[in-house]
Amino acid sequence: MLGIPSAPREQFEVCLRGKPVPISEHGLYIKWLRYYLDFCLKYDFAPAQRESLAHFLRKLQEKKQSKVQQQQAADAIAIYYELILST
């Protein structure tokens, strides 16, 4: 699995700190972003396209991730979309 390049990861972390997300969950949000980007690369989806999220969430369901985990992943990717749309 690939890591998130340092500049985008730092931008994501700055954006994340401005959200009502407990600090204890920041690492999980970064993990979900990393998984999403890896998923998009593996299955040839464009990470910036919101349609990719539905495919990612479906994969999480197939992998038996809980509804809470799926929502957390969706929230993390929504922050990512905000970030890339603001640049």
C-alpha positions, 0 to 999 in steps of 0.5 A: 500500500502506498503512503500519502505524499507529505504535502497533501497529507499535511494539507489534509491534517490541517483541514482535519484539525478545522473539523469537529473530529476528535484528535484521537480519530485523526489517525483513522481518517488519515488511514481511510484516505490512504485506503481510498487513494490506494483503492482508486489506484488499484481499480483505476478510479479517479480519486477526485471524482465523487463517483469513486466514493460509492465504489469504495464504500461498496468495497468496504461493505464487501470487506465487512467493515461496520457502518460506523467505519464506512461512515468514518471513511466517507467523512474522511473522503468528504474532507479530502474532496473539500481540500482538492476543490479548494485548491 
